[in-house]
Amino acid sequence: MSDWPESAVDYVQAITDTKLVLGHRNAQWSLAGPSLEDDIGGASAAQEEIGHFRQFVNELEAQGRDKDWLNGQRDPEEFNNAACLDRIDGDWPAYIASIAPADRAAWYMIDAIAVDDLDGLITKMGEDEYFHLEYHDARLETLAEDDPEGIQRTLETTLPQALAFIGPETYDDENDPLVQAGFTSRSVAEIRAAFADHYRDLFADTAVSLDDVNWNAPVLDEWDETRRRVDSGSISDADVRQLRGTENELFAMN
């Protein structure tokens, strides 16, 4: 396997961290859904996201990243997940409106990778993601009828955070360093446009208005390219302990 540019390694690590936290959030909420179908769907998605995470960890280890560090032996602020997954405040609708943008953004970023060695891996992930994203959209459409204010309020926060995760709008074909390096085949600007069009179309005939969403986020001068966000937030210490399995280790020792 050829060496990737450092910016490409950071790009894939951010996707990998997002996969890890997506799996964690899905597991946390897998008994909180309004139906057994939702609980089963969340548990299944959690397993698949962790599977994707582990596959990407192997790829990152081949690029020089430490496997134990990637698996959670690090501080919360060293996780480069999409900011909309840092914490989910609220009820089940807030959960759906938080994980859905992160999952779609991560998939669009994965699908843009143009590394031949990853073709098979990306194809398999795409088969899983098709069902994840269809499920999210179906639930969002239902919730747009049942709780339009709650969905709108959450999306006004999570959609700009997902856009920051994708990257700044100025990264077009001529200015996107990963396109220029040949690591991705679609620029951040193209991915952002597809992402925005999807959600505008999804909610076009509903009571949910996306007029107040900051579709221009992030401001380039405020954007951290490694962490792919504009703030200094992170997942919690408790999340990190759970991701590491610290409590499980203490239980085994006792």
Secondary structure by P-SEA (a helix, b strand, c coil): cccccaaaaaaaaaaaaaaaaaaaaaaaaccccccaaaaaaaaaaaaaaaaaaaaaaaaaaaaccccccccccccccccccccccccccccaaaaaaaaaaaaaaaaaaaaacccccaaaaaaaaaaaaaaaaaaaaaaaaaaaaacaaaaaaaaacaaaaaaaaacccccccccccccccccccccaaaaaaaaaaaaaaaacccccccccccccccccccccccccccccccccaaaaaaaaaaaaaaaaac
